[in-house]
């Protein structure tokens, strides 16, 4: 991809580095957020990369597990709240009504 779209990939990698750089949120916490997002999107590459980066930034195993639990809660919560769509499909009503 680097060879086929060099400008876009250069911009992507610059953005990626900037997004996880130290700022108002410290790197450790940005990487823990990235772990939770990666678990939610189920990207094995991102899970591996951001878990390793979180550890390098000082995250503990307990913090990684808590990030995983947050991801699990959000996925489960989305299933529960989207369950309303299943109920409304039966009655013919919509969320906008």
C-alpha positions in Angstrom: 0.0 0.0 0.0 2.9 2.3 0.7 4.1 1.9 -2.9 0.6 2.2 -4.5 -0.6 5.2 -2.5 2.4 6.8 -0.9 1.0 10.2 -0.1 -2.2 8.8 1.5 -0.2 6.3 3.5 2.3 8.9 4.6 -0.6 11.1 5.8 -2.2 8.1 7.5 0.9 7.2 9.4 1.4 10.8 10.4 -2.1 11.1 11.7 -1.8 7.7 13.5 1.3 8.9 15.3 -0.3 12.2 16.2 -3.4 10.5 17.5 -1.6 8.4 20.1 1.1 11.0 21.0 1.2 12.4 24.5 -1.2 15.2 24.9 -4.1 16.1 27.2 -4.5 12.3 27.5 -1.3 10.5 28.4 0.0 7.8 26.0 -0.8 4.9 28.4 -4.5 5.9 28.5 -4.6 6.5 24.7 -3.3 3.0 24.2 -5.8 1.5 26.6 -8.5 3.3 24.7 -7.1 1.9 21.5 -7.1 -1.6 23.0 -10.8 -1.3 23.9 -11.7 0.1 20.4 -9.6 -2.7 18.8 -11.4 -5.3 20.8 -14.7 -3.8 19.9 -13.9 -3.7 16.2 -12.2 -7.1 16.5 -9.0 -6.1 14.6 -6.4 -8.7 15.6 -3.5 -6.5 14.3 -4.7 -3.5 16.3 -5.2 -5.6 19.4 -1.7 -6.9 19.2 -0.1 -3.5 18.4 -2.0 -1.4 21.0 -1.7 -4.0 23.7 2.1 -4.1 23.3 2.2 -0.3 23.1 0.0 0.0 26.3 2.4 -2.3 28.1 5.4 -0.2 26.9 3.6 2.9 28.2 3.2 1.3 31.6 -0.2 -0.4 31.5 -0.7 -3.4 33.8 -2.4 -6.6 33.0 -5.2 -5.5 35.3 -5.7 -2.3 33.2 -5.7 -4.3 30.0 -8.4 -6.6 31.4 -10.5 -3.6 32.5 -10.2 -2.1 29.0 -11.4 -5.4 27.7 -14.4 -5.4 30.1 -15.3 -1.8 29.0 -15.2 -3.1 25.3 -17.4 -6.0 26.3 -19.9 -3.8 28.2 -20.2 -1.5 25.2 -20.8 -4.3 22.8 -23.3 -5.9 25.1 -25.0 -2.5 25.7 -25.2 -1.9 21.9 -27.0 -5.3 21.5 -29.4 -4.4 24.3 -30.2 -0.9 23.0 -30.5 -2.2 19.4 -32.9 -4.8 20.6 -35.5 -2.1 20.5 -35.3 -2.4 16.7 -36.3 -6.0 16.9 -39.3 -5.0 19.0 -40.3 -2.3 16.7 -40.0 -4.5 13.6 -42.8 -6.6 15.1 -45.1 -3.7 15.9 -44.3 -1.7 12.7 -43.4 1.4 14.7 -40.2 3.3 14.2 -37.8 4.9 16.6 -38.6 8.3 15.0 -42.3 8.1 16.0 
